[in-house]
Amino acid sequence: MMKKIFLFVFLLAFLSCKTEKKKAITLHDDVAFLASDSLAGRETGTSEELIAAKYIQKRMFDLDLQPKGNEGTYYQTFTFKPKSDPHSEVQFVAGDSTLTGTNVLGYIDHQADKTVIIGAHYDHLGMGGQGSLFREGKAVHNGADDNASGVSVMLQLAQKLRDSLYGSNYLFIAFSGEEMGLLGSNYFTKNPTIDLARANYMINMDMVGRLRSDKTLAISGTGTTPIWLQVLNSTNSEFKLVLSESGVGPSDHTSFYLQDIPVLHFFTGQHEDYHKPTDDSEKLNYEGMALISNYIYEIIKELDDSPKLTFKKTKNESEEVPRFKVALGVVPDYLFDGKGMRIDGISEDKPAQKAGLQKGDVVIQLGDSTVVDMMSYMRALSTFETGDTTKVVVDRKGEMIAVGVKF
């Protein structure tokens, strides 16, 4: 009798173990790991970046994604000498080199004749250094929004697409070296592990973790194929969209646009924690990230049975950006679509702070120039030199305020 009871208990325990489902990994879980202090900011070429790469590789394996890196692995490594001149091109080298970056690639093969590429960079600034806006010494730059947020949304999309939407193959890439100049995406497009002629379009998520209460979502690259505007609007039920046509911008989609592949870049806006140690996981809007993931899924679904998209070149807006000799010391609100340039943050000990400007002020005049948008603000700012004084007029909650500033 005791043997039967023991056997029954054993079988019950065995069956319960067999039927127990794996705990689902959440957006928060992915961000919490990637943006933890233990990863020391995931700087390209460091051992901590490799720990992040191994985590992403394990996530891709558990999601049943096929390895699509080099030699049957999930990794595509590249060695390079970092550029000492930020305006020069990086030199990819063989043999002795300064740094090694690691892209992580997973693939869903539906035996389709077209492939959708979904990417997000996972590297960040390490302890600071070049690119950091932190002025108080070295500290861990966790990069929760920039760009653990994009990687986590990419992995959630992989889970959704694994068993659905069979009209395309899907390549998921976590890029290294973005903060050093789009190195990982640049290397991949020059050394692709798939046939890029079959690439239908590329979707890039970079800083998608700070969706605001008004649900403003910026999408660039909308001019890179004629159908984007129709698809984006027909599938949107949640967001206030701020759209930009250009396929060129400071993120990895640019590398694919330059290969004549239609692109979209999703972005929830700049903030005061950008490139600072305070960009931490607890500050992200995870419900907003889930909404963005669902929206991108609906876009992909809308195009699932469609023919391959037609590529269209766009105006390079970055070539029109004026060069500056001075700075006002503000973080612009890039999602603001009203008249003027709204201030989203004030830097310490800079002209704006000294003049008494505040977060939320809308600059409507700088010197003799009227400011109607970001470009007119930048053109006006480019006319000043160090030591110049001028007047700034701002709209502060409906009140027009004029202040003097010295650059």
N, C-alpha and C positions, 0 to 999 in steps of 0.2 A: 504493500500500500504506500509506504514512504517513497519507494522508488517511482511509483506513478505520479505522486505529488511533485517530487523533485523534477521529473521529466516534464510535467505540465508547466511548472514555474520556469524551467529552462527554455522551453519552446515559446512561452509567452514573452520572456525577455528577449529572445532571439528575434522573434517576429516584430516586436516593438522597435528594436534597433534597425531592422531592415526597412520598416515603413516610415521611420522618423525622417522628416525632410531636413535638408540642410537649411540652416538659418540664412535668410536672404541678406545679402550685403546691401546696405542702404547708401544713399548719397552722402549722408553724414559720416558713415563708417569710412568710406574711401577718403573723404577730405580730412577727417581726423587723423588718419594714418599719414597721408602724404604731407600734411601741414603740421606735423608734430615737431617739437623741438629736437627730438632725437635724429631727425633727418637733416638738421642744420641748414635748411634753406635750399637743398637739392641743387647746388651749383654744378654746372656742367663739368664733367671730368673728375668729380670727387667720388669717394667711396659711398657717401650718403646718396648721391644721385643713383648709383648702382643699386643701393637698397631699394629705392623707389622703383627702379626698373624691374627688379625681381618681384616686387609686390604686384606691379601691373601685369607682368608676365604670368604670375600665378593666377591672377583674376581672369586673364584671357583663357588660360588653360581650363580653369573651372567652368568657364562659360562655353567650353567646347569650341573655341575658335582655333582654327588651324594656324600653326606658326607660319609666318610669311616674311621672316627676316632672312639672314644668310645661312646657307648650309643646313636647312631644316630646323632652324631655331627661330625664336621670336625676336631675336636681336639683329639690328643692323648697326654696326659700329663704324665710326669714321674718326680719323685722326687729323688734327689740324694745328696750325700755329695761329694763336689768337692775333688779331690785328692790333697793332699799337696805335695806328691812325684810324679813328672810327669811320673815316670816309673812304678808306681803302677796302679792297675786297679781301676776304679771308682766304688763306692759302691751305687747301687740303693737301696733305702730304702723306707719303708712305715712310715706313721705317721710323727712325728717331723723330719724335714729335713732342710737343708740349702737352697736349690734352687729347683725350679720347671721349667722344660723345656716343650715346647709345640710344637709337630709336627702338621702340618696341612695337611690333606689328602682329596683328591677328586678323584672320580671314574667314569669311563665310562664303563657301563656294556653292552657289545654286546652279552651276553649269549654264549661267546666263551669258549673253553676248555683250553685256555692259556691266560696269562696276562703279559703285558709289564709294567714294573715299570720305571717311569721317575722321577728323583729327583734332588734337589738342596738345599743346606743349605741356610737359611736366616739370621742366627745369625751372629754377628761380635764381635768386641773387646770393644764395649762401649767407655769409655773414655781412653782406653789404657790398662795399666797393663801388666800382663803376656802375652807374645806373640807379644806385640807392639815393633816396631823398632824405635819408636819416643823417643828421649832422652831429650826433652825440657819441661817436665811436662805433665800434663793431657790435653787432647784435644779430641774432638769428632772424632772418627774413623768411617767415614761414610760407608766404605766398598762398594763402588759402583761396582767395579769389583769383589770384594770378599765379598758377592757373590750375590748382587742384580742383577748382570748381568745374573747369572744362573737361578735365580727365574723368571726373566722376560721372558727368552727364554722358560722355562718350561711352563709358562702360555700361551705363544703364541702357543706352540705345542698343548696344551689342546684345544685351539680354533680350530686349524686345524684338530685335530683328532676327534673332537666331532661328526662331521657328515660325516666321511669318514673312510675307512680302517676297515672293520667290522670283520676281521679275528681274532682280539684279543680284550680282555678287556684292559683298561688302568688305572693304578693307579698312581696318581701324588702326590708326597710327598715333602713338604717344611720342611726340617729338622732343628731342634733346636740342640744346643750343639755341633756342629761340631768343633768349635774352641777350645772347652775344651776336645776334644778327641773322636770325632765321636759318641757322646752320644746318639743323637736322632736316628740315623740309627741303632746303636747297640741295643738300646731298642726296636725299631720296629721289627727287625729280630728275637728277642727273644720273642716278644709279637705281632705277626702279626695280622692284622685285615682282611687279606685275607688268602686263602690257599696257602702257599708258594710253595707247590708241583706243583702248576699250573703256577708259575712264569717262564716265558720263558727267559727273560733277563732283566738286569737293566741298564739304561743309566743315567749317572751322569754328570751334568754341573757345574763346579766349576772354576770360573775366565775365562769367555768366552767373556769378554768385550773389550779386547785390541788387536784385530786382526791387525797384522802389514801389511804394504804395500805389502809385498811379499806373504801375505795370508798363512803364516805358521801356521798350526794347529796341536797340539799334541793330540794324542789319545792313551791312555793306556788301557790295558786289552785285547789287540788283540789276545792273546794266549788262552783266556778262553773258546773259542769254535773254532773248526777247520774252520768254514765258515767265520769268521770275515774278514780276509784279502781280500777274494774274494768280499764280499759285500761292504766293505769300498772303494775298488778301482773301482768297477764297477759303483758305484753311485757318485763318485767324479769327478767334472768338474771344480772346483774352487780353490782347496787348494793344497799347498805343505805340504804333510802329514809327520809328524814325529811320528813313531809308536813304541809303547813299549808293550811287551807281558804280563808283570806282571799284575795280578789282584789285587795286594796289593799296596796301596799308601796312602798318607796322606789326603784322602777324603772319602766321604760316600760310594762309590762303594765297598770299602774294606769289609764293613759289610755284603754285599750281596755275594761277592765272597766267604767269609768264610762259607756261607750257600750253597755252590756248585751251585751258580747261575751265568751264564755268565754275564760279565759286560763290559761296555765301559765308559771311563772317558774323557771328552772333556775339553781342556785347551789351552788358547791362549798365555800363557807365563808369566814369572815373570817380574816385572818392579820396578822402583825406588819408586813408591808410595805404594808398598805392605806393609800392616800392618802399615800404617802411616795415619795421618789425611788428607793427600792430595789425597787419593783414592776417588775422587769426580766424580759426574755424568757427568759433562761436558767433561771429559777426555775419555769417552768411544767411541768406534767405533760402532755406531748403525747399519750402513749398514753391517758391518762385522757380527754382532750378527744375523741379518736377514738371511745372507748367511748360518750361522751355523745352525740356526733353519730349513731352507729349506733342508740342507744336512741331518740332523737327520731325518727329515720327510721322505726323500727319502730312507734312510736306513730302517726305519720301514716299508715303503711301499714295499720295495724289499722282506721283510721277511713275509709279511702279509699272504700269502697263504702257507707258508712253514711249515713243521712239527716242533715240539718243538726242540730247539737247544740242542746239546750234550755238557755238561760241561766238561771242561778240566782244570786240575790243572796246574799252572805255577810256575816258579822259583820265590821265594820271593827275589826280588832285594834289598829290604830294609835291609835284614839280612846281606848283603855283604858290606853295607856302613861302612867305618872305623869310629872310634871315634876320635875326635879331642881335643887337648889340647890348640890349638891356632887357630886364624882366620886371614885370609889375609885382610878381610874387603871389600869384593866385593859381588855384586849380579851377579851370573852366568846367562848366557843366556841359559836357558834349551832347547830352540828350535834350537840352533846352531847344525848343522849336519856336519860341516867341521872338520878338524884336529885341535885339541887343545881345550881350554876352553875359550870362548869369554866372556869378562866382559861386563855386561849390566848396572852396576851401581857401584859407589864407595861410601863407607861409610866415614863419617867425622872422622878425627883424628884417622884413623886406619893405619896399615902398608902399605897398597896399596896406600893410598893417600899421605902418607909421602914419599913414594918412587917415586911418580910422575906417577903412572899408571893411565890410562885414560879409560873412557867408550869406548868400541869398540876394545880395545886391546885384542889380542888372546894369552893367555898363552900357550907357547909350551915347556917350561922347568921350573921346580921348583926344585932348588937344583941340585942334580945329576940325577934327574928323568925326563925322557921325558914325556910330557903331550900330549896324543893323543885324549882324551875324558874326560868326567866328572868323570868317575870312576878312571882313572889314576891320575887325578888332586887330588881327595880326598885321594887316597892312598899316594901320595907324601906329601900332607899337614899333614897327620896323623903322620908322622915321626918326626915332630918338636915339641919343647917345648918352653914355655915362656922364652924369653931372647936369643933364638937362632937367628943367622943371616945367611942369605943365598942369593943366586942369583936367580932372576926371569928373564927369557927371554920371550919377547912378540913380536908378529908380529903386527906392527902398520902400517896398510895400505901398506904392502909389505916391510917395513923396519924392520930388526931385531934389537931390542933394549934390552940391558941387564941392569938391575938395582939391587941394593942391598936393601934387606928388613930386618928389625928386628922385631921379634914377641914379 
